[in-house]
Amino acid sequence: MTKSIKLSNIEISNSKKLSLIAGLNVLEDDQQTFEVAEKLKNIIESQGNAFIFKASFDKANRSSIDSYRGPGLDKGLETFKELKKNGYKLITDVHEINQVEKISDVVDIIQIPAFLCRQTDLIKEACQVGKPLNIKKGQFLSPDQMKNIIDKCNSFGNDQIMLCERGTSFGYDNLVVDMLGMSKLKSFHHPIIFDVTHSLQLPGKGGTSASGRGEQAEDLAKSGVSLGIAGLFIEVHPNPKKALCDGPSATPLDQFKSLLQKVNAVDEAVKNS
C-alpha cells in the first residue's frame, strides 16, 4: 500500500491530487521572498493543489567559490519564521548535521540534497527529529539503490519519506530523466516528487555555474506527472536572467500559472482513469 505524508490538512500521496513544492532556488532578499511566496500561494491554492514553499538558505555544493550561496543559516531561520507566522508550509535543504535541529524547529519537511543522499550521519540526524524527509535521488544512483536509503531511514525510526527524482548524469554536463526509473521508484510505495527544475540543469555548462533548459519545464513536468506521482518540485523566479543561482533552469514566475493548469489537466486525467 502506498504511504502518504500528512501535514495538518495536506496529504501528499501518489494517489491524491498533485502537491506543489515551489519557490526560490535560494533566498536573495526578504521582499522578493515574501512576494513570490504570496503569488505562488494564490496561484496554487486557487487550483486546489497543496502548497509547500521552498527556498534554500545556503547552496553549499556550488562548483565555484564565486557562486552566490545564500544568506546563511541564521538569516534563513529569521525569514522562515516570518513565513511560518503567515501560515506557510515550508521545506528547505540541510547540508550539515548541526543544521538539522535548528531547521526542524521551523520547517515542515527536511530535504536531503542529491549529493548527500548516502551520508549516513546526516540521514540519521534528519530522521531522528521526526520530520518528513524529501530525499533527492543522487544523479549517480540507480532507482534500485534508493531502497537502501529507505531501509537506512527505517533503521533510524523514520518512515515519513518522499523520494525525489532530479535527473541522472548522462555523460559530461548533462542530465536525463529516466521515466521507467521513476516508475520503478513508485514500486517502493513512497510518495514520488519530481524535481523538474534541477532535471533541466546542464551542470558546468555555464563555466563557473550550471546552465539549463528552463524553457522546457512544461514538457518535462507533463511527462513526469503522466506517471501518477505525488508532487512536483519547481523553482521560479520573477526574472530568471537576474537570479543569483540556477536562473537558466528556473521557471519565470509569470509563466507558472499556465504551466500548473496544464500539468493539473494531465494529473487529473491519469488519476481519474
C-alpha positions as CSV (number, residue, x, y, z in Angstrom):
1,M,0.0,0.0,0.0
2,T,1.4,3.4,-1.0
3,K,2.3,5.6,2.0
4,S,1.4,9.2,2.4
5,I,2.8,12.3,4.1
6,K,0.3,14.2,6.2
7,L,0.9,17.9,7.3
8,S,-2.3,19.0,9.1
9,N,-4.8,19.5,6.2
10,I,-2.3,18.4,3.5
11,E,-1.9,14.8,2.3
12,I,1.0,14.1,-0.1
13,S,0.4,10.8,-1.9
14,N,0.8,9.3,-5.4
15,S,-2.9,8.7,-5.5
16,K,-4.0,12.2,-4.4
17,K,-4.2,15.5,-6.3
18,L,-0.8,16.8,-7.2
19,S,1.1,18.7,-4.5
20,L,3.4,21.5,-5.3
21,I,6.8,22.2,-3.7
22,A,7.6,25.5,-5.3
23,G,9.6,28.6,-4.5
24,L,13.0,30.1,-5.0
25,N,16.3,28.3,-5.6
26,V,17.9,30.4,-2.8
27,L,16.9,33.2,-0.6
28,E,18.0,36.5,-2.1
29,D,16.1,39.3,-0.2
30,D,13.1,39.3,2.0
31,Q,10.9,41.4,-0.1
32,Q,11.3,39.1,-3.1
33,T,10.8,36.0,-0.9
34,F,7.5,37.2,0.6
35,E,6.2,38.5,-2.8
36,V,7.0,35.2,-4.6
37,A,5.5,33.1,-1.7
38,E,2.3,35.0,-1.8
39,K,1.9,34.8,-5.6
40,L,2.6,31.1,-5.6
41,K,0.2,30.5,-2.8
42,N,-2.6,32.3,-4.6
43,I,-2.0,30.5,-7.9
44,I,-1.5,27.0,-6.4
45,E,-4.3,27.0,-3.9
46,S,-6.8,28.6,-6.4
47,Q,-6.3,25.5,-8.4
48,G,-6.9,23.2,-5.5
49,N,-3.3,22.0,-5.0
50,A,-1.4,21.7,-1.7
51,F,1.5,24.1,-1.5
52,I,4.8,23.8,0.3
53,F,7.1,26.8,-0.1
54,K,10.8,26.0,-0.8
55,A,13.9,28.1,-0.6
56,S,17.5,27.4,0.4
57,F,19.4,29.4,3.0
58,D,22.7,28.0,1.7
59,K,23.8,26.5,-1.6
60,A,26.7,24.6,-0.1
61,N,27.5,22.5,-3.2
62,R,28.4,25.1,-5.7
63,S,31.3,24.3,-8.1
64,S,32.8,27.8,-8.0
65,I,34.0,29.8,-5.0
66,D,32.5,32.9,-6.6
67,S,28.9,31.5,-6.8
68,Y,26.3,33.0,-4.6
69,R,25.4,30.7,-1.7
70,G,22.7,32.5,0.1
71,P,22.3,34.4,3.4
72,G,23.3,31.6,5.7
73,L,21.5,29.7,8.5
74,D,20.8,32.5,10.9
75,K,19.3,34.8,8.4
76,G,17.5,32.0,6.8
77,L,15.9,31.0,10.1
78,E,14.6,34.5,10.5
79,T,13.0,34.5,7.1
80,F,11.4,31.1,7.6
81,K,10.0,32.1,11.0
82,E,8.3,35.1,9.3
83,L,6.9,32.8,6.6
84,K,5.7,30.4,9.2
85,K,3.8,33.1,11.1
86,N,1.9,33.8,7.9
87,G,0.8,30.2,7.7
88,Y,3.1,28.7,5.0
89,K,4.2,25.1,5.0
90,L,7.9,25.1,4.5
91,I,10.7,22.9,3.1
92,T,14.4,23.5,2.9
93,D,17.6,21.5,2.5
94,V,20.3,20.8,5.0
95,H,23.9,20.1,4.4
96,E,25.4,19.6,7.8
97,I,24.4,17.7,10.9
98,N,24.4,20.8,13.1
99,Q,21.8,22.5,10.9
100,V,19.2,19.8,11.3
101,E,17.8,20.5,14.7
102,K,17.6,24.3,14.2
103,I,15.9,23.9,10.9
104,S,13.5,21.3,12.2
105,D,12.0,23.9,14.6
106,V,10.6,26.0,11.7
107,V,10.2,23.8,8.6
108,D,7.6,21.1,8.0
109,I,9.8,18.9,5.7
110,I,13.5,18.5,5.7
111,Q,15.2,18.0,2.3
112,I,18.3,15.9,1.8
113,P,20.3,17.1,-1.3
114,A,21.1,14.6,-4.0
115,F,24.9,14.8,-3.4
116,L,24.3,13.9,0.3
117,C,21.6,11.2,0.0
118,R,24.0,8.5,1.1
119,Q,25.5,10.5,4.0
120,T,24.6,8.2,6.9
121,D,25.2,10.6,9.8
122,L,23.2,13.4,8.1
123,I,20.3,11.0,7.3
124,K,20.4,9.7,10.9
125,E,20.2,13.2,12.4
126,A,17.4,14.2,10.0
127,C,15.4,11.0,10.7
128,Q,15.6,11.5,14.5
129,V,14.0,14.9,14.6
130,G,10.8,13.2,13.4
131,K,10.0,15.3,10.4
132,P,9.1,14.0,7.0
133,L,12.1,13.9,4.6
134,N,12.3,14.7,0.9
135,I,15.3,12.7,-0.2
136,K,16.7,13.6,-3.6
137,K,18.0,10.6,-5.6
138,G,21.7,11.2,-6.4
139,Q,22.5,11.8,-10.1
140,F,24.8,8.9,-9.7
141,L,22.3,6.4,-8.3
142,S,20.0,3.9,-10.0
143,P,16.4,3.7,-8.8
144,D,17.0,0.4,-7.1
145,Q,19.7,1.9,-4.9
146,M,17.1,4.1,-3.3
147,K,15.8,1.1,-1.5
148,N,19.0,1.1,0.6
149,I,18.3,4.7,1.6
150,I,14.7,3.8,2.6
151,D,16.0,0.9,4.7
152,K,18.5,3.2,6.3
153,C,15.8,5.7,7.3
154,N,13.6,3.0,8.6
155,S,16.5,1.7,10.8
156,F,16.7,5.2,12.3
157,G,12.9,5.2,13.1
158,N,11.6,7.3,10.3
159,D,9.2,6.0,7.6
160,Q,8.0,9.5,6.5
161,I,10.0,9.5,3.3
162,M,9.4,11.1,-0.1
163,L,11.6,10.1,-3.0
164,C,12.6,12.9,-5.3
165,E,13.7,12.4,-8.9
166,R,16.0,15.1,-10.2
167,G,17.7,13.6,-13.3
168,T,20.6,11.2,-13.8
169,S,24.1,12.1,-15.1
170,F,24.3,11.4,-18.8
171,G,27.9,11.8,-19.9
172,Y,29.5,15.1,-19.0
173,D,27.5,18.2,-18.1
174,N,24.1,16.7,-18.9
175,L,21.2,15.1,-17.1
176,V,18.3,13.0,-18.4
177,V,15.2,11.8,-16.7
178,D,14.5,8.1,-16.9
179,M,10.7,7.8,-16.9
180,L,11.0,4.0,-16.4
181,G,13.3,4.7,-13.5
182,M,10.8,7.0,-11.9
183,S,8.1,4.3,-12.4
184,K,10.5,1.9,-10.6
185,L,10.7,4.4,-7.7
186,K,6.9,4.1,-7.3
187,S,7.3,0.4,-6.6
188,F,8.8,1.3,-3.2
189,H,5.3,2.7,-2.2
190,H,6.5,6.1,-1.0
191,P,5.3,9.5,-2.4
192,I,7.3,10.4,-5.5
193,I,8.3,14.1,-6.0
194,F,9.6,15.1,-9.4
195,D,12.1,17.9,-9.3
196,V,11.6,19.4,-12.7
197,T,13.9,22.4,-12.3
198,H,17.1,20.6,-11.4
199,S,16.4,17.9,-14.0
200,L,16.7,20.7,-16.5
201,Q,20.2,21.6,-15.4
202,L,23.3,21.4,-17.6
203,P,25.9,21.1,-14.9
204,G,29.0,23.1,-15.5
205,K,27.8,24.4,-18.9
206,G,27.9,28.0,-17.5
207,G,31.6,27.8,-16.9
208,T,31.6,28.7,-13.2
209,S,27.9,27.8,-12.8
210,A,25.2,25.5,-14.2
211,S,23.3,26.3,-17.4
212,G,19.8,24.9,-18.0
213,R,16.8,24.4,-20.2
214,G,14.1,26.3,-18.3
215,E,12.1,26.8,-21.4
216,Q,11.4,23.0,-21.5
217,A,9.9,22.9,-17.9
218,E,6.3,22.4,-19.1
219,D,7.1,19.5,-21.4
220,L,9.1,17.7,-18.7
221,A,6.6,18.4,-16.0
222,K,3.7,17.0,-18.0
223,S,5.8,13.9,-18.8
224,G,6.6,13.2,-15.2
225,V,3.0,13.8,-14.0
226,S,1.7,11.3,-16.5
227,L,3.2,8.6,-14.3
228,G,0.8,9.4,-11.5
229,I,3.0,10.9,-8.8
230,A,2.6,12.8,-5.6
231,G,4.1,16.1,-6.4
232,L,6.2,18.5,-8.5
233,F,9.2,20.5,-7.3
234,I,9.5,23.7,-9.3
235,E,11.7,26.7,-8.7
236,V,10.5,30.0,-10.0
237,H,12.0,33.5,-10.3
238,P,10.5,36.9,-11.2
239,N,13.4,37.4,-13.6
240,P,15.5,34.2,-14.2
241,K,18.1,36.1,-16.1
242,K,18.9,38.1,-12.9
243,A,18.6,35.2,-10.5
244,L,21.7,34.8,-8.3
245,C,21.7,31.0,-8.6
246,D,20.4,28.5,-11.3
247,G,18.5,31.1,-13.2
248,P,18.7,29.2,-16.5
249,S,16.7,26.3,-15.0
250,A,14.1,28.4,-13.3
251,T,10.5,28.9,-14.5
252,P,9.6,32.6,-14.9
253,L,7.0,33.4,-12.2
254,D,4.6,34.9,-14.8
255,Q,4.5,31.5,-16.7
256,F,3.9,29.4,-13.6
257,K,0.1,29.6,-13.6
258,S,-0.2,28.4,-17.2
259,L,2.2,25.5,-16.5
260,L,0.3,24.4,-13.4
261,Q,-3.0,24.4,-15.3
262,K,-1.6,22.1,-17.9
263,V,0.0,19.7,-15.5
264,N,-3.1,19.6,-13.4
265,A,-5.1,18.5,-16.5
266,V,-2.6,15.6,-17.1
267,D,-2.7,14.7,-13.4
268,E,-6.5,14.6,-13.3
269,A,-6.7,12.5,-16.5
270,V,-4.2,10.0,-15.1
271,K,-5.6,9.6,-11.7
272,N,-9.3,9.5,-12.8
273,S,-8.7,7.0,-15.5
